[in-house]
Amino acid sequence: MKIALACQSILLEKSLEVFLKNHIAPYKQCDFVISDRNIEINKPLFNIGIEKADLIMPFSRSTLMLKLENFYDNLYKNTSTDKSQNNEIKNQELEKKITKLTDTFRDDLLNVIKEYYDN
């Protein structure tokens, strides 16, 4: 789990750095971003706030870690589900193409055999 921080509150950001020292990563390498405000980014956002947030302040280190692990697991499950659905669709398309190709081959082969024995 790689996390980037984008907090407006310096105190919150420093606390998170202490709590998450082994998980902090630059934005480009992170799995998601933690922030204390709503920001528009291309990565998933874990919001910490007073109300209507993924984690409500005040919080303990253990609560933070549990919420982050759940958030990360949900992100990973959704990604896996999307990939498996895409793979299923690709497999169905491939199967249709192979079926069409084999049907065409069978028909051509039967025509050649019929022509051979009719003469």
CYANA upper distance limits for C-alpha pairs under 8 A (distance plus 0.5 A):
  1 MET  CA     23 HIS  CA      6.63
  1 MET  CA     30 CYS  CA      8.30
  1 MET  CA     31 ASP  CA      7.04
  1 MET  CA     72 TYR  CA      7.67
  2 LYS  CA     23 HIS  CA      5.51
  2 LYS  CA     24 ILE  CA      6.41
  2 LYS  CA     25 ALA  CA      6.09
  2 LYS  CA     29 GLN  CA      7.70
  2 LYS  CA     30 CYS  CA      5.13
  2 LYS  CA     31 ASP  CA      5.74
  2 LYS  CA     32 PHE  CA      7.54
  3 ILE  CA     23 HIS  CA      6.21
  3 ILE  CA     24 ILE  CA      5.43
  3 ILE  CA     25 ALA  CA      5.97
  3 ILE  CA     26 PRO  CA      8.19
  3 ILE  CA     27 TYR  CA      8.25
  3 ILE  CA     30 CYS  CA      5.51
  3 ILE  CA     31 ASP  CA      6.48
  3 ILE  CA     32 PHE  CA      5.97
  3 ILE  CA     33 VAL  CA      6.16
  3 ILE  CA     34 ILE  CA      7.55
  4 ALA  CA     24 ILE  CA      6.26
  4 ALA  CA     25 ALA  CA      5.87
  4 ALA  CA     26 PRO  CA      6.25
  4 ALA  CA     27 TYR  CA      5.81
  4 ALA  CA     30 CYS  CA      6.28
  4 ALA  CA     31 ASP  CA      8.47
  4 ALA  CA     32 PHE  CA      7.01
  4 ALA  CA     33 VAL  CA      5.22
  4 ALA  CA     34 ILE  CA      6.80
  5 LEU  CA     13 GLU  CA      7.31
  5 LEU  CA     24 ILE  CA      8.11
  5 LEU  CA     27 TYR  CA      8.49
  5 LEU  CA     33 VAL  CA      6.16
  5 LEU  CA     34 ILE  CA      5.52
  5 LEU  CA     35 SER  CA      6.71
  6 ALA  CA     13 GLU  CA      8.07
  6 ALA  CA     33 VAL  CA      7.36
  6 ALA  CA     34 ILE  CA      6.63
  6 ALA  CA     35 SER  CA      5.42
  6 ALA  CA     36 ASP  CA      8.06
  7 CYS  CA     12 LEU  CA      7.48
  7 CYS  CA     13 GLU  CA      6.11
  7 CYS  CA     34 ILE  CA      7.70
  7 CYS  CA     35 SER  CA      5.16
  7 CYS  CA     36 ASP  CA      5.73
  7 CYS  CA     37 ARG  CA      7.64
  8 GLN  CA     13 GLU  CA      8.27
  8 GLN  CA     35 SER  CA      8.02
  8 GLN  CA     36 ASP  CA      6.90
  8 GLN  CA     37 ARG  CA      7.72
  9 SER  CA     13 GLU  CA      6.75
  9 SER  CA     36 ASP  CA      7.81
 10 ILE  CA     14 LYS  CA      6.60
 11 LEU  CA     15 SER  CA      6.67
 12 LEU  CA     16 LEU  CA      6.63
 13 GLU  CA     17 GLU  CA      6.66
 14 LYS  CA     18 VAL  CA      6.89
 15 SER  CA     19 PHE  CA      6.72
 16 LEU  CA     20 LEU  CA      6.20
 16 LEU  CA     21 LYS  CA      8.31
 17 GLU  CA     21 LYS  CA      5.76
 17 GLU  CA     24 ILE  CA      7.58
 19 PHE  CA     61 ARG  CA      6.94
 20 LEU  CA     24 ILE  CA      6.71
 24 ILE  CA     30 CYS  CA      8.44
 25 ALA  CA     29 GLN  CA      6.69
 25 ALA  CA     30 CYS  CA      6.08
 26 PRO  CA     30 CYS  CA      6.61
 27 TYR  CA     33 VAL  CA      8.00
 31 ASP  CA     43 LYS  CA      7.68
 31 ASP  CA     44 PRO  CA      7.95
 32 PHE  CA     43 LYS  CA      6.01
 32 PHE  CA     44 PRO  CA      5.34
 32 PHE  CA     45 LEU  CA      6.37
 32 PHE  CA     46 PHE  CA      7.60
 33 VAL  CA     43 LYS  CA      7.20
 33 VAL  CA     44 PRO  CA      6.81
 33 VAL  CA     45 LEU  CA      5.49
 33 VAL  CA     46 PHE  CA      6.49
 34 ILE  CA     45 LEU  CA      6.43
 34 ILE  CA     46 PHE  CA      5.22
 34 ILE  CA     47 ASN  CA      6.38
 34 ILE  CA     48 ILE  CA      7.72
 35 SER  CA     39 ILE  CA      8.34
 35 SER  CA     45 LEU  CA      7.59
 35 SER  CA     46 PHE  CA      6.92
 35 SER  CA     47 ASN  CA      5.72
 35 SER  CA     48 ILE  CA      6.63
 36 ASP  CA     47 ASN  CA      6.16
 36 ASP  CA     48 ILE  CA      5.32
 36 ASP  CA     49 GLY  CA      6.15
 37 ARG  CA     47 ASN  CA      7.25
 37 ARG  CA     48 ILE  CA      8.01
 37 ARG  CA     49 GLY  CA      7.98
 38 ASN  CA     47 ASN  CA      7.73
 41 ILE  CA     45 LEU  CA      8.29
 46 PHE  CA     53 ALA  CA      8.49
 46 PHE  CA     54 ASP  CA      6.60
 46 PHE  CA     68 LEU  CA      8.45
 46 PHE  CA     71 PHE  CA      8.15
 47 ASN  CA     53 ALA  CA      5.76
 47 ASN  CA     54 ASP  CA      5.71
 47 ASN  CA     55 LEU  CA      7.08
 48 ILE  CA     53 ALA  CA      5.96
 48 ILE  CA     54 ASP  CA      6.45
 48 ILE  CA     55 LEU  CA      5.35
 48 ILE  CA     56 ILE  CA      6.46
 48 ILE  CA     57 MET  CA      7.40
 49 GLY  CA     53 ALA  CA      5.87
 49 GLY  CA     54 ASP  CA      8.26
 49 GLY  CA     55 LEU  CA      6.98
 49 GLY  CA     56 ILE  CA      5.72
 49 GLY  CA     57 MET  CA      6.25
 50 ILE  CA     56 ILE  CA      5.76
 50 ILE  CA     57 MET  CA      5.86
 50 ILE  CA     58 PRO  CA      8.46
 51 GLU  CA     56 ILE  CA      6.60
 52 LYS  CA     56 ILE  CA      8.20
 54 ASP  CA     67 LYS  CA      8.07
 55 LEU  CA     59 PHE  CA      8.11
 55 LEU  CA     64 LEU  CA      7.76
 55 LEU  CA     67 LYS  CA      7.52
 59 PHE  CA     63 THR  CA      6.74
 59 PHE  CA     64 LEU  CA      7.13
 60 SER  CA     64 LEU  CA      6.67
 61 ARG  CA     65 MET  CA      6.68
 62 SER  CA     66 LEU  CA      6.67
 63 THR  CA     67 LYS  CA      6.62
 64 LEU  CA     68 LEU  CA      6.57
 65 MET  CA     69 GLU  CA      6.54
 66 LEU  CA     70 ASN  CA      6.69
 67 LYS  CA     71 PHE  CA      6.56
 68 LEU  CA     72 TYR  CA      6.51
 69 GLU  CA     73 ASP  CA      6.50
 70 ASN  CA     74 ASN  CA      6.62
 71 PHE  CA     75 LEU  CA      6.76
 72 TYR  CA     76 TYR  CA      6.68
 73 ASP  CA     77 LYS  CA      6.54
 74 ASN  CA     78 ASN  CA      6.64
 75 LEU  CA     79 THR  CA      6.76
 76 TYR  CA     80 SER  CA      6.62
 77 LYS  CA     81 THR  CA      6.57
 78 ASN  CA     82 ASP  CA      6.67
 79 THR  CA     83 LYS  CA      6.69
 80 SER  CA     84 SER  CA      6.60
 81 THR  CA     85 GLN  CA      6.64
 82 ASP  CA     86 ASN  CA      6.69
 83 LYS  CA     87 ASN  CA      6.60
 84 SER  CA     88 GLU  CA      6.60
 85 GLN  CA     89 ILE  CA      6.81
 86 ASN  CA     90 LYS  CA      6.73
 87 ASN  CA     91 ASN  CA      6.53
 88 GLU  CA     92 GLN  CA      6.72
 89 ILE  CA     93 GLU  CA      6.78
 90 LYS  CA     94 LEU  CA      6.62
 91 ASN  CA     95 GLU  CA      6.56
 92 GLN  CA     96 LYS  CA      6.73
 93 GLU  CA     97 LYS  CA      6.82
 94 LEU  CA     98 ILE  CA      6.67
 95 GLU  CA     99 THR  CA      6.54
 96 LYS  CA    100 LYS  CA      6.63
 97 LYS  CA    101 LEU  CA      6.61
 98 ILE  CA    102 THR  CA      6.55
 99 THR  CA    103 ASP  CA      6.52
100 LYS  CA    104 THR  CA      6.67
101 LEU  CA    105 PHE  CA      6.67
102 THR  CA    106 ARG  CA      6.51
103 ASP  CA    107 ASP  CA      6.66
104 THR  CA    108 ASP  CA      6.69
105 PHE  CA    109 LEU  CA      6.53
106 ARG  CA    110 LEU  CA      6.58
107 ASP  CA    111 ASN  CA      6.71
108 ASP  CA    112 VAL  CA      6.79
109 LEU  CA    113 ILE  CA      6.75
110 LEU  CA    114 LYS  CA      6.57
111 ASN  CA    115 GLU  CA      6.58
112 VAL  CA    116 TYR  CA      6.67
113 ILE  CA    117 TYR  CA      6.80
114 LYS  CA    118 ASP  CA      6.39
115 GLU  CA    119 ASN  CA      6.95
